[in-house]
Amino acid sequence: MNKFGKYSCLFLLLLHAAILNGCSGVPKAPPLPSASATYEAIDDQGTVVKMRAKPQRVITTHFHLDTMVLGIVPPQRMAAISQTAFDPNVSYMVQEAEPIQQRMQEISLEKVVSLQPDLIIVRETTGAEKVQSFREMGIPVFVVKAANSVDEVKDNIRSLAQVLGEPTSGEKIIEKMDRQLEQIDYGIKTYKFVSKSCVLVSKMNHTYGGKGCMFDDMCHYAGVKNAVAEIGVQNGQIISKEVMVKANPDFFLLSQSWELKHSNSSSYKDEFLDDPAFRSLKAAQTGQAIYFLDKYLYASHQNCVWAIMKIANAAYGDVFDLKEESFIKGY
């Protein structure tokens, strides 16, 4: 072979190597992740959610879900959190949530694209279409039912801990809850109170507070009768003035958080007690319309134990010391 032939062969070999290896400065496509799952978790709709690793960029669609997730994993594993987490009238986790920079009012497809989460946790009320949109983006989506009892809160914590890859952390939270519940049970049985009754007056939702809701179960643990449930009103039915009159509770619980947001001070309480329709009621005659922060009225998460103590104290005096109140977490 002459020189020209040798050089031609060498040139072709070098060109072929350059094509195979790529030229310097040209980015290579990242390898596709393995389709095999490291572990699986079943959500409340029966969907098997496959996780390739413990999620490091979690987002949820609801404040109560944020509360449970942040109890299971540290803030570094959450890509964003609800703005409500920083309202001390509603939230138990103001301090714990502080390191999370991204704060949301609501979740949108655009927000999801920008945050690049590796797990989205949603309530069943989010809607099938939105859930499917998230899944079509290749993101695992875990659906959780809203808890209507303390036992359902525990179930939610266990299922969330499973999908987050932290079952031990979930069990630690439940152990802490159980210790507080034992203390509550002991306190209620020791003092042997004459049982009192109450009615939750919600300006946010006039159909919340009947039999079968979280508030109803918290009243049960606190040794307090939920007066509207006692007369057969189910959660989801309107709690009207007529219902309240028929229930005739020993005291009313009003949302102080709503008043604070609207700068009404005690005007709603005064208006409520002065209503001619309520003048014959025990609560009105004794002036027992008690303001509660929303964190003690709407607590479908692990910190419901503090809300139970608060309800018991409203009925029976300072039975429980709430100085120990803190955000319950498993790490």
C-alpha positions as CSV (number, residue, x, y, z in Angstrom):
1,M,0.0,0.0,0.0
2,N,1.4,3.5,-0.9
3,K,1.7,6.4,1.5
4,F,-1.5,8.0,0.3
5,G,-3.4,4.8,1.0
6,K,-2.0,4.5,4.5
7,Y,-2.9,8.1,5.4
8,S,-6.4,7.7,4.0
9,C,-7.0,4.7,6.2
10,L,-5.7,6.5,9.3
11,F,-7.9,9.6,8.5
12,L,-11.0,7.4,8.2
13,L,-10.2,5.6,11.5
14,L,-9.8,8.9,13.3
15,L,-13.0,10.3,11.8
16,H,-14.9,7.2,12.8
17,A,-13.7,7.5,16.4
18,A,-14.7,11.2,16.6
19,I,-18.2,10.3,15.5
20,L,-18.5,7.6,18.1
21,N,-17.1,9.5,21.0
22,G,-18.5,12.9,20.2
23,C,-16.5,16.1,19.9
24,S,-15.3,18.1,22.9
25,G,-17.9,20.6,24.2
26,V,-21.0,18.8,22.8
27,P,-23.2,17.6,25.8
28,K,-24.1,14.0,25.8
29,A,-27.7,12.9,26.6
30,P,-28.0,11.6,30.2
31,P,-28.6,7.9,30.5
32,L,-32.2,6.9,31.0
33,P,-33.1,5.9,34.6
34,S,-33.8,2.3,35.3
35,A,-37.5,1.4,35.1
36,S,-37.2,-0.9,38.1
37,A,-38.6,0.3,41.4
38,T,-36.6,0.3,44.7
39,Y,-39.9,0.2,46.7
40,E,-43.6,0.6,46.3
41,A,-46.5,2.1,48.2
42,I,-50.3,1.8,47.7
43,D,-52.3,5.1,47.9
44,D,-55.9,5.5,49.1
45,Q,-57.2,4.9,45.6
46,G,-55.5,1.6,45.3
47,T,-52.8,2.8,43.0
48,V,-49.4,1.2,43.3
49,V,-46.9,4.0,43.3
50,K,-43.4,2.9,42.4
51,M,-40.4,4.8,43.8
52,R,-36.9,4.5,42.4
53,A,-35.3,6.1,45.4
54,K,-36.4,8.0,48.5
55,P,-37.8,11.3,47.2
56,Q,-35.8,14.4,47.8
57,R,-38.1,17.1,46.3
58,V,-41.5,16.5,47.6
59,I,-44.5,18.8,47.2
60,T,-48.2,18.4,48.3
61,T,-51.4,20.1,47.4
62,H,-52.7,20.8,51.0
63,F,-51.4,22.4,54.2
64,H,-52.4,19.4,56.3
65,L,-50.5,17.1,54.0
66,D,-47.5,19.4,54.3
67,T,-47.8,19.1,58.1
68,M,-47.6,15.3,58.0
69,V,-44.9,15.2,55.4
70,L,-42.7,17.7,57.4
71,G,-43.2,15.5,60.4
72,I,-41.9,12.5,58.6
73,V,-38.9,14.0,56.6
74,P,-36.7,17.1,57.3
75,P,-37.4,20.3,55.4
76,Q,-34.4,19.7,53.0
77,R,-36.5,17.0,51.3
78,M,-39.4,19.3,50.5
79,A,-39.2,21.4,47.3
80,A,-42.0,23.7,48.4
81,I,-44.6,24.2,51.2
82,S,-47.9,25.9,51.7
83,Q,-47.8,29.6,52.6
84,T,-50.2,28.7,55.5
85,A,-47.3,26.9,57.2
86,F,-46.0,30.3,58.3
87,D,-49.3,31.4,59.9
88,P,-49.0,30.7,63.7
89,N,-52.8,31.0,64.1
90,V,-53.2,27.9,61.9
91,S,-49.8,26.1,61.8
92,Y,-47.8,24.2,64.4
93,M,-44.7,24.1,62.1
94,V,-43.7,27.8,61.6
95,Q,-40.2,27.2,62.8
96,E,-39.6,23.8,61.1
97,A,-40.8,25.2,57.7
98,E,-38.5,28.2,57.8
99,P,-35.7,26.6,55.7
100,I,-38.1,25.9,52.8
101,Q,-37.7,28.8,50.4
102,Q,-40.5,28.0,47.9
103,R,-43.9,28.8,49.3
104,M,-47.2,28.2,47.4
105,Q,-50.8,29.3,47.6
106,E,-51.8,26.6,45.2
107,I,-50.3,24.1,42.9
108,S,-50.4,24.5,39.1
109,L,-48.8,22.6,36.2
110,E,-46.5,25.6,35.6
111,K,-45.4,25.5,39.2
112,V,-44.7,21.8,39.0
113,V,-42.6,22.2,36.0
114,S,-40.5,24.9,37.7
115,L,-40.1,22.9,40.9
116,Q,-39.2,19.6,39.3
117,P,-40.5,17.4,42.2
118,D,-39.8,13.7,42.4
119,L,-43.1,13.0,44.3
120,I,-46.4,14.9,44.5
121,I,-48.8,14.1,47.3
122,V,-52.4,15.1,46.7
123,R,-55.8,14.9,48.4
124,E,-58.5,12.8,46.6
125,T,-60.4,16.1,46.0
126,T,-57.6,17.2,43.7
127,G,-59.4,15.6,40.8
128,A,-58.6,12.7,38.5
129,E,-57.7,15.0,35.5
130,K,-55.1,17.0,37.4
131,V,-53.6,13.8,38.9
132,Q,-53.3,12.2,35.5
133,S,-51.6,15.4,34.2
134,F,-49.0,15.1,36.8
135,R,-48.5,11.4,36.1
136,E,-48.1,12.1,32.4
137,M,-45.2,14.3,33.3
138,G,-43.5,11.2,34.7
139,I,-43.9,12.2,38.3
140,P,-45.1,9.7,40.9
141,V,-48.4,10.9,42.5
142,F,-49.7,9.6,45.8
143,V,-53.4,10.2,46.7
144,V,-54.4,10.5,50.3
145,K,-57.9,10.8,51.8
146,A,-58.7,13.6,54.3
147,A,-58.7,12.2,57.8
148,N,-62.0,12.3,59.8
149,S,-60.7,10.7,62.9
150,V,-57.5,10.3,65.0
151,D,-57.2,6.7,63.7
152,E,-57.4,7.9,60.1
153,V,-54.6,10.4,60.9
154,K,-52.5,7.5,62.0
155,D,-53.3,5.6,58.9
156,N,-52.3,8.6,56.7
157,I,-49.0,9.0,58.5
158,R,-48.2,5.3,58.0
159,S,-49.0,5.4,54.3
160,L,-47.1,8.7,53.8
161,A,-44.1,7.3,55.6
162,Q,-44.2,4.3,53.3
163,V,-44.1,6.3,50.1
164,L,-41.5,8.7,51.6
165,G,-39.3,5.7,52.4
166,E,-39.3,6.5,56.1
167,P,-41.6,4.0,57.9
168,T,-39.6,4.2,61.1
169,S,-40.1,8.0,61.3
170,G,-43.9,7.5,60.8
171,E,-44.0,5.0,63.7
172,K,-42.1,7.4,65.9
173,I,-44.8,10.1,65.3
174,I,-47.6,7.6,66.1
175,E,-45.8,6.6,69.3
176,K,-45.6,10.3,70.4
177,M,-49.3,10.8,69.6
178,D,-50.2,7.7,71.6
179,R,-48.3,8.9,74.6
180,Q,-50.3,12.2,74.6
181,L,-53.6,10.4,74.0
182,E,-52.8,8.2,77.1
183,Q,-52.2,11.3,79.1
184,I,-55.5,12.8,77.9
185,D,-57.4,9.6,78.7
186,Y,-55.9,9.5,82.2
187,G,-56.7,13.1,82.9
188,I,-60.3,12.9,81.8
189,K,-60.9,9.7,83.8
190,T,-59.1,11.1,86.9
191,Y,-61.0,14.3,87.2
192,K,-64.5,12.7,86.5
193,F,-66.1,15.7,85.1
194,V,-69.8,16.3,84.5
195,S,-69.8,16.0,80.7
196,K,-70.3,19.3,78.8
197,S,-71.3,19.9,75.3
198,C,-70.2,22.3,72.6
199,V,-70.9,23.5,69.0
200,L,-68.3,24.6,66.5
201,V,-69.4,27.7,64.7
202,S,-67.4,27.9,61.5
203,K,-67.5,31.0,59.3
204,M,-65.4,29.2,56.7
205,N,-67.7,26.2,56.3
206,H,-71.2,26.1,57.6
207,T,-71.4,22.3,56.9
208,Y,-68.4,21.3,59.0
209,G,-68.7,20.1,62.6
210,G,-71.3,17.3,62.5
211,K,-71.0,13.7,63.3
212,G,-68.2,11.9,61.5
213,C,-65.7,14.8,61.1
214,M,-62.3,15.3,62.7
215,F,-63.7,17.9,65.1
216,D,-66.3,15.4,66.3
217,D,-63.7,12.8,67.0
218,M,-61.4,15.3,68.8
219,C,-64.4,16.1,71.1
220,H,-64.8,12.4,71.8
221,Y,-61.2,12.1,73.0
222,A,-61.6,15.3,75.0
223,G,-64.6,14.0,76.9
224,V,-66.8,16.7,75.4
225,K,-70.1,16.1,73.7
226,N,-70.4,17.5,70.2
227,A,-74.0,18.8,70.6
228,V,-75.0,18.8,67.0
229,A,-73.8,15.3,66.6
230,E,-75.8,14.3,69.6
231,I,-79.0,15.4,67.9
232,G,-78.1,13.5,64.7
233,V,-76.6,16.1,62.5
234,Q,-74.0,14.6,60.1
235,N,-70.9,16.2,58.9
236,G,-71.8,17.9,55.6
237,Q,-75.2,19.1,56.8
238,I,-75.7,22.8,57.3
239,I,-75.4,23.9,60.9
240,S,-78.0,26.6,61.0
241,K,-79.3,28.7,63.8
242,E,-82.2,26.3,64.2
243,V,-79.8,23.4,64.6
244,M,-77.8,25.3,67.2
245,V,-80.9,26.2,69.2
246,K,-82.0,22.6,69.2
247,A,-78.5,21.4,70.2
248,N,-78.4,23.9,73.1
249,P,-74.7,23.5,74.0
250,D,-72.9,24.5,77.2
251,F,-70.5,26.5,75.1
252,F,-69.8,27.6,71.6
253,L,-66.4,27.5,69.9
254,L,-65.7,30.4,67.5
255,S,-62.8,30.9,65.1
256,Q,-60.5,33.5,66.4
257,S,-58.3,33.2,63.4
258,W,-61.1,34.4,61.2
259,E,-61.7,37.4,63.4
260,L,-58.0,38.3,63.4
261,K,-57.8,38.2,59.7
262,H,-60.8,40.6,59.4
263,S,-59.8,42.9,62.3
264,N,-63.1,42.3,64.0
265,S,-61.7,41.8,67.5
266,S,-64.6,40.4,69.5
267,S,-67.5,41.8,67.4
268,Y,-68.6,38.4,66.1
269,K,-68.6,37.0,69.6
270,D,-70.7,39.9,70.9
271,E,-73.1,39.6,67.9
272,F,-73.4,35.9,68.5
273,L,-74.3,36.2,72.1
274,D,-76.7,39.1,71.6
275,D,-78.6,37.3,68.9
276,P,-82.3,37.0,70.1
277,A,-82.5,33.5,68.6
278,F,-79.9,32.3,71.2
279,R,-81.0,34.2,74.3
280,S,-82.6,31.1,75.8
281,L,-79.5,28.9,75.2
282,K,-77.2,27.8,78.1
283,A,-74.1,29.1,76.3
284,A,-75.6,32.5,75.7
285,Q,-76.9,32.9,79.3
286,T,-73.5,32.1,80.7
287,G,-71.6,34.0,78.0
288,Q,-69.8,30.8,76.9
289,A,-68.7,31.7,73.4
290,I,-65.0,30.9,73.3
291,Y,-62.5,31.9,70.7
292,F,-60.2,29.3,69.4
293,L,-57.3,29.6,67.0
294,D,-57.9,27.6,63.8
295,K,-55.0,25.3,64.7
296,Y,-57.2,23.8,67.5
297,L,-60.3,23.6,65.4
298,Y,-59.0,22.1,62.1
299,A,-56.3,19.6,62.9
300,S,-56.4,16.6,60.6
301,H,-52.7,15.7,61.3
302,Q,-50.5,14.5,64.1
303,N,-50.8,17.7,66.2
304,C,-54.5,17.0,66.8
305,V,-53.4,15.8,70.3
306,W,-52.8,19.4,71.3
307,A,-56.2,20.4,69.9
308,I,-57.9,17.7,72.0
309,M,-56.2,19.0,75.1
310,K,-57.3,22.6,74.2
311,I,-60.9,21.5,73.8
312,A,-60.9,19.7,77.1
313,N,-59.4,22.8,78.8
314,A,-62.2,24.9,77.4
315,A,-64.8,22.6,78.9
316,Y,-63.3,21.8,82.2
317,G,-60.6,24.3,83.1
318,D,-56.8,23.9,82.9
319,V,-56.7,20.2,83.0
320,F,-53.8,19.9,80.6
321,D,-50.6,21.9,80.5
322,L,-50.0,23.1,76.9
323,K,-46.6,24.5,77.6
324,E,-45.2,21.3,76.1
325,E,-47.0,21.9,72.8
326,S,-44.6,21.5,69.9
327,F,-44.6,20.2,66.3
328,I,-44.6,16.4,66.4
329,K,-42.0,14.8,64.2
330,G,-40.3,11.5,63.8
331,Y,-36.7,12.5,63.2
